């Protein structure tokens, strides 16, 4: 009976953690995953924080999260992913050539390789070519989460290529499909800004900057963009 109760308690903790993760309450979800001893759950949460930190250019925070991921997951099974993340970290630190070279040498499954190539092309100032690679990454994605990241990359590349309407459509779709995520809403604000909708952009950014549910990286991005609007 004691073993059965322990199993029921463990399953209950995991269910609660998954609900919190889905709702975007990642710190709480991560704490429950740690309590349950779920390395996979902890890694998913840390990866979300890491992606946001890299998008926001928070190199110190990204480095810390990478160290946490290495401690929990090790590097052997995620070698390609770590090469990709460290290359992006190099970009946030201003090491442009190192970042591009690192991205172009990433090896792994097709989703990761296409995403790395797309990011390298984006860093090279070739957003149109990057968009093609990100579209390929979406086709190769094996999970919803992977599809989300590739689609978000595609939206940023499309906006950089000057295809404002397409970028807005992609951002709005992602915002509806992933309502707990802040990055699609950041992208919506950027698209509105480019289209001349300064007021709408400011409202979106202001809501994110003051949102207790948004991550540190998303709040900081929103605040910095708001300052650029002023």
C-alpha positions as CSV (number, residue, x, y, z in Angstrom):
1,X,0.0,0.0,0.0
2,X,2.9,2.4,0.8
3,X,4.4,1.8,-2.6
4,X,1.0,2.3,-4.3
5,X,0.5,5.6,-2.4
6,X,4.0,6.7,-3.5
7,X,3.2,6.0,-7.1
8,X,-0.1,7.9,-6.9
9,X,1.7,10.8,-5.3
10,X,4.4,10.8,-7.9
11,X,1.9,10.7,-10.8
12,X,-0.1,13.5,-9.2
13,X,3.1,15.7,-8.9
14,X,3.9,15.1,-12.6
15,X,0.3,15.9,-13.6
16,X,0.4,19.2,-11.7
17,X,3.8,20.0,-13.2
18,X,2.5,19.4,-16.7
19,X,-0.5,21.6,-16.1
20,X,1.7,24.4,-14.8
21,X,4.1,24.0,-17.7
22,X,1.2,24.2,-20.2
23,X,-0.1,27.3,-18.4
24,X,3.3,29.0,-18.7
25,X,4.0,28.9,-15.0
26,X,7.4,27.5,-15.7
27,X,9.3,28.2,-12.4
28,X,6.6,26.4,-10.5
29,X,6.5,23.6,-13.0
30,X,10.3,23.2,-12.9
31,X,10.2,23.0,-9.1
32,X,7.7,20.2,-9.2
33,X,9.6,18.3,-11.9
34,X,12.7,18.5,-9.7
35,X,10.6,17.3,-6.7
36,X,9.4,14.3,-8.8
37,X,12.9,13.6,-10.1
38,X,11.8,14.1,-13.7
39,X,15.0,15.2,-15.6
40,X,13.0,15.4,-18.9
41,X,10.6,17.8,-17.4
42,X,13.3,20.0,-15.9
43,X,15.1,20.0,-19.2
44,X,12.0,21.2,-21.1
45,X,11.5,24.1,-18.7
46,X,15.2,25.0,-18.8
47,X,15.2,24.9,-22.7
48,X,12.3,27.3,-22.8
49,X,14.1,29.7,-20.5
50,X,17.3,29.3,-22.5
51,X,15.6,30.0,-25.9
52,X,14.1,33.2,-24.4
53,X,17.4,34.3,-22.9
54,X,19.1,33.8,-26.3
55,X,16.4,35.7,-28.1
56,X,16.7,38.5,-25.6
57,X,20.5,38.6,-25.8
58,X,21.0,37.7,-22.1
59,X,24.4,36.0,-22.5
60,X,25.1,35.6,-18.8
61,X,21.7,34.1,-18.1
62,X,22.0,31.8,-21.1
63,X,25.4,30.6,-19.9
64,X,24.0,29.8,-16.5
65,X,21.1,27.9,-18.0
66,X,23.4,25.9,-20.3
67,X,25.4,24.9,-17.3
68,X,22.2,23.7,-15.5
69,X,21.2,21.7,-18.6
70,X,24.6,20.1,-18.8
71,X,24.4,19.1,-15.2
72,X,20.9,17.6,-15.5
73,X,21.0,16.1,-19.0
74,X,24.7,15.7,-19.8
75,X,26.1,16.6,-23.2
76,X,26.4,13.2,-25.0
77,X,22.7,12.8,-25.9
78,X,22.3,16.5,-26.8
79,X,25.7,17.2,-28.4
80,X,24.2,18.9,-31.5
81,X,21.8,21.0,-29.5
82,X,24.6,22.2,-27.2
83,X,26.7,23.1,-30.2
84,X,23.7,25.1,-31.6
85,X,23.0,26.9,-28.3
86,X,26.7,27.7,-27.7
87,X,27.0,29.2,-31.2
88,X,24.0,31.4,-30.5
89,X,25.5,32.3,-27.2
90,X,28.7,33.4,-29.1
91,X,26.5,35.7,-31.2
92,X,25.0,37.4,-28.1
93,X,28.5,38.0,-26.9
94,X,29.4,39.7,-30.2
95,X,31.5,36.9,-31.6
96,X,29.8,37.0,-35.0
97,X,32.3,34.9,-37.0
98,X,32.6,32.2,-34.3
99,X,28.8,32.0,-34.0
100,X,28.3,31.6,-37.8
101,X,31.1,29.0,-38.1
102,X,29.6,27.1,-35.1
103,X,26.1,27.0,-36.6
104,X,27.3,25.9,-40.0
105,X,29.1,22.9,-38.4
106,X,26.2,21.7,-36.2
107,X,25.4,18.1,-36.7
108,X,22.3,16.2,-35.7
109,X,18.8,15.4,-36.9
110,X,17.4,17.2,-39.9
111,X,15.3,19.6,-37.7
112,X,18.4,20.8,-35.8
113,X,20.6,21.0,-38.9
114,X,18.0,23.1,-40.9
115,X,17.4,25.4,-37.9
116,X,21.2,25.9,-37.4
117,X,21.7,26.7,-41.1
118,X,18.8,29.1,-41.0
119,X,20.2,30.9,-38.0
120,X,23.6,31.1,-39.6
121,X,22.0,32.6,-42.8
122,X,20.0,35.1,-40.7
123,X,23.2,36.1,-38.9
124,X,24.9,36.6,-42.3
125,X,22.1,39.0,-43.3
126,X,20.3,36.6,-45.7
127,X,16.8,36.4,-44.2
128,X,15.1,35.1,-47.3
129,X,17.5,32.1,-47.5
130,X,17.1,31.7,-43.7
131,X,13.3,31.5,-44.1
132,X,13.6,28.6,-46.5
133,X,15.7,26.7,-44.0
134,X,13.3,27.4,-41.2
135,X,10.4,26.2,-43.3
136,X,12.3,23.0,-43.8
137,X,12.9,22.7,-40.1
138,X,9.1,22.9,-39.5
139,X,8.6,20.1,-41.9
140,X,11.2,18.0,-40.1
141,X,10.0,18.8,-36.6
142,X,9.1,15.7,-34.6
143,X,7.4,17.5,-31.6
144,X,5.0,20.4,-31.2
145,X,7.8,22.3,-29.3
146,X,10.2,21.9,-32.2
147,X,7.5,23.1,-34.6
148,X,7.0,26.1,-32.4
149,X,10.6,27.2,-32.3
150,X,11.1,26.7,-36.1
151,X,7.9,28.7,-36.8
152,X,9.0,31.5,-34.5
153,X,12.4,31.6,-36.2
154,X,10.5,31.7,-39.6
155,X,8.4,34.6,-38.4
156,X,11.5,36.6,-37.4
157,X,13.3,35.8,-40.7
158,X,10.2,36.7,-42.7
159,X,10.0,40.1,-41.0
160,X,13.7,40.7,-41.6
161,X,13.1,39.9,-45.3
162,X,10.5,42.7,-45.4
163,X,7.5,40.4,-45.8
164,X,5.6,42.2,-43.1
165,X,2.1,40.7,-43.7
166,X,3.4,37.1,-43.8
167,X,5.4,37.7,-40.6
168,X,2.3,39.2,-38.8
169,X,0.1,36.3,-39.9
170,X,2.7,33.8,-38.5
171,X,3.1,35.7,-35.3
172,X,-0.7,36.0,-34.7
173,X,-1.1,32.2,-35.4
174,X,1.6,31.4,-32.9
175,X,0.1,33.7,-30.3
176,X,-3.2,32.0,-30.6
177,X,-1.7,28.5,-30.7
178,X,0.6,29.1,-27.7
179,X,-1.2,31.7,-25.5
180,X,1.2,31.2,-22.6
181,X,4.3,32.1,-24.6
182,X,5.6,35.7,-24.7
183,X,7.9,35.6,-27.8
184,X,5.0,35.5,-30.3
185,X,3.5,38.5,-28.7
186,X,6.9,40.3,-28.9
187,X,6.9,39.4,-32.6
188,X,3.3,40.8,-33.0
189,X,4.5,44.0,-31.5
190,X,7.5,44.2,-33.9
191,X,5.2,43.5,-36.9
192,X,2.7,46.2,-35.8
193,X,5.6,48.7,-35.3
194,X,6.9,48.0,-38.8
195,X,3.4,48.4,-40.2
196,X,3.0,51.8,-38.6
197,X,0.8,50.6,-35.7
198,X,2.8,52.3,-33.0
199,X,-0.1,52.5,-30.6
200,X,-1.0,48.8,-30.9
201,X,2.7,47.9,-30.5
202,X,3.1,50.0,-27.4
203,X,0.0,48.4,-25.8
204,X,1.3,44.9,-26.5
205,X,4.7,45.7,-25.2
206,X,3.4,47.5,-22.1
207,X,1.2,44.5,-21.2
208,X,4.2,42.2,-21.5
209,X,6.6,44.5,-19.6
210,X,4.3,44.5,-16.6
211,X,3.0,41.0,-16.8
212,X,3.9,38.8,-13.7
213,X,3.3,35.7,-15.9
214,X,5.9,36.7,-18.5
215,X,9.4,35.5,-18.1
216,X,12.3,37.7,-17.2
217,X,13.6,37.7,-20.7
218,X,10.3,38.6,-22.3
219,X,9.7,41.4,-19.8
220,X,13.1,42.8,-20.5
221,X,12.7,42.6,-24.3
222,X,9.3,44.4,-24.0
223,X,10.8,47.1,-21.8
224,X,13.7,47.7,-24.2
225,X,11.4,47.9,-27.2
226,X,9.1,50.3,-25.4
227,X,12.1,52.6,-24.8
228,X,12.9,52.5,-28.5
229,X,9.3,53.6,-29.2
230,X,9.5,56.6,-27.0
